[in-house]
Amino acid sequence: MERERLQDFSGNGKKAAGTFSASEMQRRLTAIRAYMAQARIDAALFTSYHNINYYADFMYCQFGRRYGLLVDHAQATSISAGIDGGQPWRRTFGQNLTYTDWQKDNYFHAIAQVIGAARRVGIEFDQVSIDLLKLLQDAFPGVVFVDIAAPAMRLRMIKSAEEIAHITEMARIADMGGAACVEATATGVPEHEVALHSTATMVREIARSWPETELMDTWTWFQSGINTDGAHNPVTSRRIQRGDILSLNCFPMVAGYYVALERTLFAEEASDAHLRLWEFNCRVHDRGKQLLVPGARCSDIAAELNDMYAAEGLLRYRSFGYGHSFGVLSHYYGREAGLELREDCETVLEPGMVISMEPMITIPEGQPGAGGYREHDILVIGEAGSHNITRFPYGPDHLIVRAPARAPTRAA
């Protein structure tokens, strides 16, 4: 049976209100086109969640199908699967082309409609699989594919005023999620019940603050006891016990943008060994935030904080780097790997960067003070210093949660 290879969903409803202004979206496209002109790239085929979202304001749902955004020097066109109907067209800043399932290569047929005479095409080397690369080469034998992932990442690392305002509002909502975690924390309560209360609180506030946005991907990890040893350990049904070390991790997601609030807590009481480690980790956190200023090198920041841990005999318990860039990213897609507070990252902080400070140590089970300790704030780098957009309190004076649980107020 012969069926259509492409579908036209343009005009199926009205274009959705954009997350950002048209001038902001055009700024992003102008910047990537300037790089393309410099590198003699005729067109760019973005296939990652983060770049399609960044340049088109469209977050796709893959579910076994391929998506793309073809940017040339005249227009930008999202390429989406027919299963999604008109939603990609309504959300895309730019044009949209929809392909059907009726033939296996319809995705490449759709690309062919908009790639035109391009002979040098940028693709994301860090995201395109070997399989997809071969299929692209077979479909477009006259095209030379070059990497555009790293240059696009560098452009995303510097946030605009609109992006910083968006991230700042999300940080406020993350603080609300943290307060909801504390509100729900009590001995005998399962981790998942605390997480559900926090997530619901954040989703409702997102819906209030962005009444036209899509509500997706917001989540909370709440960990207790042994489950605190890893930063990304999933929620379980383990019940909170008196004296437990706890971790709250609140992640509101709005239009593909991610923020985080992470805090160490204790249920009703903390041992002397726990308090000593917790207080020291908070001191590392405080010093780390002081170091986040323009002109500072990521590797130098990591080295100084390493020295603090080493002086206390705790460096071997450090779990991961001290922070990373914020913007379009998530736990299942995207990362601006060029901006991380690690020993092997030479990036120098610049105004407009948004970065976290999140020192963590994990003391193995069976040792005094066992568990994972982590505090996490988000800072915006300015011309002369940095601005902390996380307001939720931390440390023993605020987060030893005693029944009945009460949420701490946001810091002034």
Secondary structure per residue as TSV (DSSP state, phi and psi in degrees):
chain	resnum	aa	ss	phi	psi
A	1	M	-	360.0	127.5
A	2	E	-	-88.4	126.9
A	3	R	-	-129.6	167.2
A	4	E	-	-66.5	145.5
A	5	R	S	-89.2	-26.7
A	6	L	E	-128.9	154.7
A	7	Q	E	-130.1	153.1
A	8	D	-	-114.5	107.7
A	9	F	-	-104.3	6.3
A	10	S	T	-62.4	135.7
A	11	G	T	86.7	0.7
A	12	N	S	-82.6	83.9
A	13	G	S	92.2	-173.3
A	14	K	-	-101.8	154.1
A	15	K	-	-58.3	135.6
A	16	A	-	-71.1	154.5
A	17	A	-	-63.6	130.3
A	18	G	-	-71.1	151.1
A	19	T	S	-64.8	-36.7
A	20	F	S	-122.8	165.5
A	21	S	-	-68.3	159.5
A	22	A	H	-60.9	-36.4
A	23	S	H	-66.8	-35.7
A	24	E	H	-66.4	-44.2
A	25	M	H	-65.4	-38.8
A	26	Q	H	-66.8	-34.9
A	27	R	H	-57.8	-44.0
A	28	R	H	-63.7	-45.1
A	29	L	H	-65.8	-38.6
A	30	T	H	-62.5	-40.2
A	31	A	H	-65.9	-44.3
A	32	I	H	-71.0	-33.3
A	33	R	H	-67.5	-34.7
A	34	A	H	-62.9	-42.1
A	35	Y	H	-64.5	-42.8
A	36	M	H	-58.7	-41.7
A	37	A	H	-63.5	-42.3
A	38	Q	H	-63.5	-39.1
A	39	A	T	-91.5	6.9
A	40	R	T	57.7	43.7
A	41	I	-	-100.0	123.5
A	42	D	S	-75.9	-36.2
A	43	A	E	-155.9	157.5
A	44	A	E	-123.5	130.9
A	45	L	E	-107.1	99.7
A	46	F	E	-85.0	137.1
A	47	T	-	-126.8	-8.1
A	48	S	S	-83.3	156.0
A	49	Y	H	-55.5	-47.8
A	50	H	H	-68.9	-42.4
A	51	N	H	-76.1	-35.7
A	52	I	H	-62.5	-41.9
A	53	N	H	-66.7	-41.6
A	54	Y	H	-64.2	-42.3
A	55	Y	H	-94.8	-12.9
A	56	A	H	-127.7	-8.3
A	57	D	S	62.0	30.1
A	58	F	-	-125.6	121.0
A	59	M	-	-104.7	111.1
A	60	Y	-	-86.2	163.2
A	61	C	-	-113.6	104.9
A	62	Q	-	-63.9	-59.9
A	63	F	T	44.5	46.2
A	64	G	T	85.1	4.4
A	65	R	-	-119.7	163.1
A	66	R	-	-99.8	145.2
A	67	Y	-	-131.7	162.1
A	68	G	E	-161.5	168.3
A	69	L	E	-138.0	114.9
A	70	L	E	-96.1	114.2
A	71	V	E	-111.3	118.3
A	72	D	E	-114.9	-163.1
A	73	H	S	-85.8	3.3
A	74	A	S	-123.2	-34.7
A	75	Q	-	-151.1	168.3
A	76	A	E	-128.1	130.5
A	77	T	E	-132.9	119.6
A	78	S	E	-79.2	144.8
A	79	I	E	-118.1	117.7
A	80	S	E	-132.8	163.2
A	81	A	E	-86.5	145.8
A	82	G	G	-60.3	-23.0
A	83	I	G	-59.9	-23.9
A	84	D	G	-89.7	0.3
A	85	G	T	58.3	-135.3
A	86	G	T	-92.1	-0.2
A	87	Q	H	-59.1	-43.9
A	88	P	H	-60.8	-39.7
A	89	W	H	-64.1	-42.1
A	90	R	H	-65.4	-32.1
A	91	R	H	-91.5	-21.4
A	92	T	-	-74.9	131.4
A	93	F	S	-83.9	100.3
A	94	G	S	127.9	-156.4
A	95	Q	E	-92.0	167.6
A	96	N	E	-139.7	143.4
A	97	L	E	-131.2	127.0
A	98	T	E	-109.9	130.3
A	99	Y	E	-108.1	155.7
A	100	T	-	-101.8	171.9
A	101	D	S	-86.7	1.5
A	102	W	S	-70.6	-22.0
A	103	Q	S	-135.2	146.9
A	104	K	T	-64.5	-32.4
A	105	D	T	-96.6	19.9
A	106	N	H	-63.2	-29.8
A	107	Y	H	-58.8	-45.3
A	108	F	H	-73.2	-31.6
A	109	H	H	-62.6	-39.4
A	110	A	H	-65.4	-44.2
A	111	I	H	-57.6	-40.5
A	112	A	H	-61.0	-27.0
A	113	Q	H	-70.9	-23.6
A	114	V	H	-118.8	-10.7
A	115	I	H	-77.2	-21.0
A	116	G	T	57.0	-134.3
A	117	A	T	-94.5	14.5
A	118	A	-	-57.7	133.0
A	119	R	-	-121.1	-8.9
A	120	R	E	-131.3	108.4
A	121	V	E	-120.7	129.5
A	122	G	E	-83.0	134.8
A	123	I	E	-133.7	168.2
A	124	E	-	-92.6	99.4
A	125	F	T	-61.0	-29.4
A	126	D	T	-82.7	-1.3
A	127	Q	T	-126.8	-28.9
A	128	V	-	-75.7	125.9
A	129	S	-	-75.5	164.4
A	130	I	H	-59.3	-39.7
A	131	D	H	-62.5	-48.3
A	132	L	H	-65.4	-39.6
A	133	L	H	-59.9	-43.9
A	134	K	H	-63.9	-40.6
A	135	L	H	-65.1	-38.4
A	136	L	H	-65.4	-42.9
A	137	Q	H	-64.2	-38.2
A	138	D	H	-68.3	-38.8
A	139	A	H	-74.6	-28.8
A	140	F	-	-131.9	72.3
A	141	P	T	-64.3	-21.0
A	142	G	T	-91.3	4.6
A	143	V	-	-101.0	138.8
A	144	V	E	-99.5	124.3
A	145	F	E	-98.6	129.6
A	146	V	E	-127.4	160.8
A	147	D	E	-78.7	133.2
A	148	I	-	-125.4	2.0
A	149	A	H	-65.1	-49.0
A	150	A	H	-64.8	-45.8
A	151	P	H	-61.7	-38.9
A	152	A	H	-63.7	-39.2
A	153	M	H	-61.7	-44.0
A	154	R	H	-61.7	-36.9
A	155	L	H	-66.5	-38.9
A	156	R	H	-68.9	-24.0
A	157	M	H	-65.0	-27.7
A	158	I	S	-97.4	115.4
A	159	K	-	-87.9	146.2
A	160	S	-	-80.5	170.9
A	161	A	H	-60.2	-38.5
A	162	E	H	-65.6	-41.0
A	163	E	H	-64.4	-43.1
A	164	I	H	-63.4	-39.0
A	165	A	H	-63.8	-41.1
A	166	H	H	-62.6	-47.3
A	167	I	H	-66.1	-37.7
A	168	T	H	-63.8	-41.9
A	169	E	H	-65.1	-37.8
A	170	M	H	-65.4	-35.5
A	171	A	H	-63.5	-36.3
A	172	R	H	-60.0	-40.8
A	173	I	H	-71.4	-35.0
A	174	A	H	-60.8	-39.5
A	175	D	H	-59.8	-37.9
A	176	M	H	-65.0	-39.0
A	177	G	H	-62.7	-39.0
A	178	G	H	-63.9	-42.2
A	179	A	H	-61.9	-37.2
A	180	A	H	-67.4	-36.4
A	181	C	H	-60.2	-48.0
A	182	V	H	-62.8	-40.2
A	183	E	H	-59.5	-36.7
A	184	A	H	-90.7	-7.5
A	185	T	-	-80.4	126.3
A	186	A	-	-164.0	155.2
A	187	T	T	-60.3	139.4
A	188	G	T	90.7	-12.7
A	189	V	-	-85.0	133.1
A	190	P	B	-72.3	151.5
A	191	E	H	-52.2	-44.1
A	192	H	H	-66.0	-29.3
A	193	E	H	-69.9	-38.2
A	194	V	H	-63.2	-45.9
A	195	A	H	-62.8	-42.0
A	196	L	H	-62.4	-41.3
A	197	H	H	-64.2	-42.5
A	198	S	H	-64.5	-47.5
A	199	T	H	-62.2	-44.3
A	200	A	H	-61.6	-39.2
A	201	T	H	-61.1	-45.2
A	202	M	H	-69.0	-42.7
A	203	V	H	-61.3	-42.7
A	204	R	H	-64.3	-37.3
A	205	E	H	-72.6	-35.1
A	206	I	H	-61.6	-45.1
A	207	A	H	-61.2	-34.3
A	208	R	H	-73.2	-41.8
A	209	S	H	-78.1	-32.7
A	210	W	-	-126.6	75.4
A	211	P	T	-63.5	-14.5
A	212	E	T	-108.4	6.0
A	213	T	S	-83.7	160.7
A	214	E	-	-80.1	138.9
A	215	L	-	-100.6	103.4
A	216	M	-	-154.5	147.9
A	217	D	-	78.9	-7.7
A	218	T	-	-64.0	136.7
A	219	W	E	-155.9	167.1
A	220	T	E	-133.1	132.9
A	221	W	E	-103.7	126.8
A	222	F	E	-126.1	122.0
A	223	Q	E	-121.0	149.4
A	224	S	E	-137.8	147.8
A	225	G	G	57.0	-131.1
A	226	I	G	-58.9	-26.3
A	227	N	G	-70.4	-7.5
A	228	T	G	-83.7	-2.2
A	229	D	G	-70.7	-19.2
A	230	G	S	-120.1	144.6
A	231	A	T	-67.5	-27.8
A	232	H	T	-115.5	26.0
A	233	N	-	-69.2	133.0
A	234	P	-	-67.2	160.9
A	235	V	-	-66.6	142.3
A	236	T	-	-127.4	-176.4
A	237	S	-	-96.3	11.1
A	238	R	-	-57.6	137.8
A	239	R	B	-92.8	140.7
A	240	I	-	-66.7	135.3
A	241	Q	-	-115.7	153.9
A	242	R	T	-56.9	133.9
A	243	G	T	85.4	-1.9
A	244	D	-	-64.1	139.2
A	245	I	E	-78.1	140.5
A	246	L	E	-131.7	153.6
A	247	S	E	-131.0	128.7
A	248	L	E	-106.6	139.3
A	249	N	E	-139.7	103.8
A	250	C	E	-109.7	128.2
A	251	F	E	-132.3	83.9
A	252	P	-	-71.5	139.0
A	253	M	E	-122.1	125.4
A	254	V	E	-133.0	114.6
A	255	A	T	55.9	41.3
A	256	G	T	82.9	-6.3
A	257	Y	E	-89.1	142.7
A	258	Y	E	-121.6	136.0
A	259	V	-	-132.0	168.2
A	260	A	-	-143.4	144.7
A	261	L	E	-125.5	125.9
A	262	E	E	-134.6	134.9
A	263	R	E	-146.0	148.9
A	264	T	E	-89.7	137.9
A	265	L	E	-135.7	169.3
A	266	F	E	-135.3	148.2
A	267	A	E	-90.2	102.0
A	268	E	S	74.9	-37.1
A	269	E	-	-157.1	159.6
A	270	A	-	-135.8	137.6
A	271	S	-	-69.6	165.2
A	272	D	H	-60.1	-39.9
A	273	A	H	-64.4	-42.7
A	274	H	H	-62.3	-43.9
A	275	L	H	-62.9	-40.9
A	276	R	H	-61.4	-46.6
A	277	L	H	-67.4	-41.7
A	278	W	H	-63.0	-47.9
A	279	E	H	-63.1	-38.3
A	280	F	H	-68.0	-40.4
A	281	N	H	-63.4	-34.3
A	282	C	H	-65.7	-34.6
A	283	R	H	-66.5	-40.2
A	284	V	H	-61.5	-42.7
A	285	H	H	-59.5	-45.4
A	286	D	H	-62.4	-45.3
A	287	R	H	-65.8	-39.8
A	288	G	H	-59.6	-40.5
A	289	K	H	-65.5	-35.4
A	290	Q	H	-64.1	-27.9
A	291	L	H	-82.4	-11.2
A	292	L	-	-84.2	84.6
A	293	V	-	-136.5	156.2
A	294	P	T	-60.1	139.8
A	295	G	T	94.4	-15.4
A	296	A	-	-75.4	143.0
A	297	R	B	-96.2	135.2
A	298	C	H	-54.8	-45.0
A	299	S	H	-64.4	-35.1
A	300	D	H	-68.5	-38.4
A	301	I	H	-61.5	-46.1
A	302	A	H	-60.6	-41.8
A	303	A	H	-63.2	-42.6
A	304	E	H	-65.7	-40.8
A	305	L	H	-70.9	-32.9
A	306	N	H	-59.1	-40.7
A	307	D	H	-62.5	-36.8
A	308	M	H	-62.6	-46.9
A	309	Y	H	-64.4	-42.5
A	310	A	H	-61.0	-38.1
A	311	A	H	-63.0	-25.9
A	312	E	T	-99.6	4.6
A	313	G	T	71.5	25.2
A	314	L	-	-113.1	-1.2
A	315	L	G	-59.9	-35.8
A	316	R	G	-66.1	-14.7
A	317	Y	G	-96.2	-1.8
A	318	R	B	-66.9	137.2
A	319	S	-	-94.5	-38.0
A	320	F	S	-163.2	-175.9
A	321	G	-	-60.0	168.4
A	322	Y	S	-89.6	-4.5
A	323	G	-	166.0	173.1
A	324	H	B	-156.6	167.9
A	325	S	B	-66.4	153.2
A	326	F	-	-121.1	154.9
A	327	G	E	154.0	-128.6
A	328	V	E	-83.1	98.3
A	329	L	-	-162.9	168.0
A	330	S	-	-162.0	176.9
A	331	H	S	-72.8	-12.8
A	332	Y	S	-121.6	2.4
A	333	Y	S	-154.2	151.5
A	334	G	-	72.7	144.6
A	335	R	-	-173.3	131.6
A	336	E	-	-88.8	79.7
A	337	A	T	-64.9	-16.5
A	338	G	T	-74.7	-7.6
A	339	L	S	-128.4	80.5
A	340	E	B	-135.2	144.5
A	341	L	-	-85.7	79.6
A	342	R	S	-131.2	161.7
A	343	E	T	-65.7	-24.0
A	344	D	T	-103.3	14.8
A	345	C	-	-111.7	117.1
A	346	E	-	-96.5	7.7
A	347	T	-	-60.7	137.2
A	348	V	B	-98.6	132.6
A	349	L	-	-66.3	139.0
A	350	E	-	-131.2	155.2
A	351	P	T	-56.4	138.2
A	352	G	T	97.9	-13.3
A	353	M	-	-76.8	147.2
A	354	V	E	-123.8	122.2
A	355	I	E	-144.2	151.0
A	356	S	E	-97.0	159.0
A	357	M	E	-119.4	120.3
A	358	E	-	-149.4	68.4
A	359	P	-	-68.1	140.6
A	360	M	E	-140.1	136.9
A	361	I	E	-125.1	148.8
A	362	T	E	-125.3	117.5
A	363	I	E	-95.5	125.0
A	364	P	-	-61.2	151.8
A	365	E	T	-56.7	139.1
A	366	G	T	97.4	-16.4
A	367	Q	S	-94.7	154.0
A	368	P	T	-57.2	133.0
A	369	G	T	77.3	23.4
A	370	A	-	-58.2	143.7
A	371	G	E	134.0	178.4
A	372	G	E	-105.5	133.2
A	373	Y	E	-116.8	126.6
A	374	R	E	-153.6	129.8
A	375	E	-	-117.7	152.0
A	376	H	B	-150.4	116.8
A	377	D	E	-123.2	158.3
A	378	I	E	-115.3	130.2
A	379	L	E	-124.1	143.0
A	380	V	E	-101.4	124.2
A	381	I	E	-78.9	127.7
A	382	G	-	-110.7	-167.5
A	383	E	S	-70.1	-33.6
A	384	A	S	-120.5	-7.8
A	385	G	S	-172.6	-141.0
A	386	S	E	-144.2	160.6
A	387	H	E	-125.7	124.0
A	388	N	E	-85.5	119.4
A	389	I	-	-99.0	2.2
A	390	T	-	-94.8	128.9
A	391	R	-	-115.5	-4.6
A	392	F	-	-74.3	133.8
A	393	P	-	-70.1	164.6
A	394	Y	-	-147.7	165.9
A	395	G	S	96.2	170.1
A	396	P	T	-59.2	-28.2
A	397	D	T	-69.5	-17.5
A	398	H	T	-119.2	-29.6
A	399	L	-	-124.9	31.0
A	400	I	E	-91.2	105.6
A	401	V	E	-89.3	114.7
A	402	R	-	-109.9	144.3
A	403	A	S	-71.7	142.4
A	404	P	S	-73.1	139.7
A	405	A	-	-62.4	139.3
A	406	R	-	-136.3	135.8
A	407	A	-	-74.6	133.7
A	408	P	-	-69.9	152.7
A	409	T	-	-77.3	155.6
A	410	R	-	-68.3	143.1
A	411	A	-	-64.5	152.4
A	412	A	-	-72.0	360.0
